[in-house]
């Protein structure tokens, strides 16, 4: 049946495209570790992905577009792994779980997240992605604080403002810790967890 064969052919092409795109993004993440954003080139990415430069341009128009797509994939993964935090009933458990997941994600994708932070002020698409991700986490932190008894409102000592400060404090703490070692990430987690628990009034 010609129609059936046509559909099957299109599906095969789509799967092949997905595999190639994943290879491009995986290579980009590896190159961030090996060379850094400034030093790596489109040619490096294409070679690592096992395709020509021309084939890479079929998927992405520039190195910046590749990195933006990698950041998008990473923040989606980050949020998928962390969304349950906002739904955990007991605040202490929610905070502990959030810090564990944060350590895991910075261990796995720290270079991508550091690159996203570094480029967020100069690449609008990455800046929007990172800000949107922060807003999701601020909402999750706000929910945890409110379950711990912190009042909602607009004052500096109320849940939304405290959540925003905690979110950016956690980001900055892990950003610096990830430049040193996995041990520093664990120390960062303990520090941030203590500050969050204190802010929620769960420890003195």
N, C-alpha and C positions, 0 to 999 in steps of 0.2 A: 504493500500500500504506500503510494508516494507520500501521502500526508503524514503517515506514521514515521517513515524514514526521515522526513524533513524535521519533524519535532525531535526525534532522537538525535539527529545531527546537531541541532541547535543546543540541546541539553549537554551534549558532549563538549561543544565549544565553550559553553558557559562554565562547565566544571574546569576545563583546562584554563580558562581565564582566571577563575578563582585561585587555582593552584599557582599560577604565575604571579598573581598579585600578592598572594601570601609569601611566595619566595622573595619577591622584591622587598616587602616590608620586613621579613625576617633578616634578610641581608643588610638592610638599612640599620636595624637594631644592632647587629653584630659589628658593623662598621663604626657606629657611634662609640662602641667600646674600644675598637682597635685604632681608630684614627681621629674620632671626634667630628662634629658637624662641619667645621670650617675646612678641614683637610680632605674629607671624602668627596668624591665626584660622582656624577651620573654614570660615568664609565665604570667606576668601582662597583656601583650598585648593580649595573647590568651584568658585569662579569661575574659577580658573586651569585647572582640569580640564574646564571646560565643562559642569558639571552643577549641579544644585540642592543646597542643603544637605541636603534630605531624601534625595536620591539618594546623597549621600556617606555618610549615616548607615546606609544599607543595607550598606555595606562596612566602615565603621569607626565605633566608638561615640564617639570623641573625637579631638581633636588628638593627644593622647598615644599613642593606638592607631595613628594614621597614622605618627607618627615611629618608633614601635617596629617597625612593619612595614617602614619604610624602612631602619632599622638592620639588621633581619634580612636584607633583600635585599642590603644592602651587604656584610655580613660573609660571607654565602654566596659572593658574587662574589669577595671578598677571599681566602677560603680556596681557592676553585676556581683562582684565578690563582696561588696560592702553594704548593699541595700538592706540586708536583713537586720543590720544594726538598729535601724530606726524602728523595727518592728519587735525587738526584744523587750519584753515587759519590764524586767528588773534592771534598773539603771546601772548598777555595778557590773552586771554581766554584759550589758550592752557596751559599756566603756572598755572593759577588758577585751571583748571580742573585736571591737573596732581597732584597738591598738595592735592586737595580734595580726589582723588582716593588713594593717598599715605596714608593719614590719615585713610581712610576706611580699607585699606588692613592691616595696622599695628594694627588697632583695632581688626580686625577679625583673623589675622594669625600672630600676632607679635611674639608669642613664637616660631613658626616654623621658622620664618625668623631670629630671634636671634640665634636659634640653628644652622641654616644653616651657619650663619656668624661664630659662635664659632667653628664649625667643618670643615669649608672650608679649613683650612690649614693642617688638619690632615687626612681628608677623601677625597681622590682625586676625587671621583665621585661627591660629594657635592661641592667641590671646582670648578669643571668644570661647573656644573649646575649654580652656583652662578655667576661665571665669564661670562658665556654666557648670563645670564639674564642681568647683568650689561652692557654688550656690546650692547644689544638690546636697553636698556634705554639710553645709551650714544648716539646711533644713533638717537633716538627720540629727545633727548635734542639738539643735533647738528642741526637737521632740524628746530627746533623752533628758535634757535639762528640765523640761516641763514635767516629765514623769517623775523627776526627782524633787519636784515642788518649787522650782524657780518660776516666778510669774512671767507670763507673756506680756509684751509691751515694747515701747520704744526707748525706755530709759537705759542708760549704760549698765545698770545692774540687773536688767531683765534678760530673759532667755535669748531673744534674737541677737542682741548686741554682744552678749557673752559668747554665743555660738560663733559669730563672725570672728571675734578676737581669737577664740580657741582654734578655729579652722586654719587661720593664717599663721598662728603660732606653731601649730603642728607641721604645716607645710615647710616653714622656714627651718624648724628644728631638724626635720628629716632631710631636708635639702643639704644642710651642712654636714650632718652625720654620715650621709651616704657617700660623701667625698673621702671619708676616712676608712671605715671598716664595718663589717657586719656587727661586730661587738658594739660599735658606737650607735648603730641603729637600735640595738636592744636597749642601750642606755637611754636613747632618745625616747623610746616607747615608754620606759618606766617614768621618765621625767614628765612626759605629756600626760600619761595616765594619772599621775599624782596631781598635776595641776587641774585636770578635768574633774577629778573626784572632789578636789577642794572647792572648785568653782560651783559644783553641783551641791555643795554642803554635805557630802557623804563622808568626808573626813575632816577633822579639825585642822 
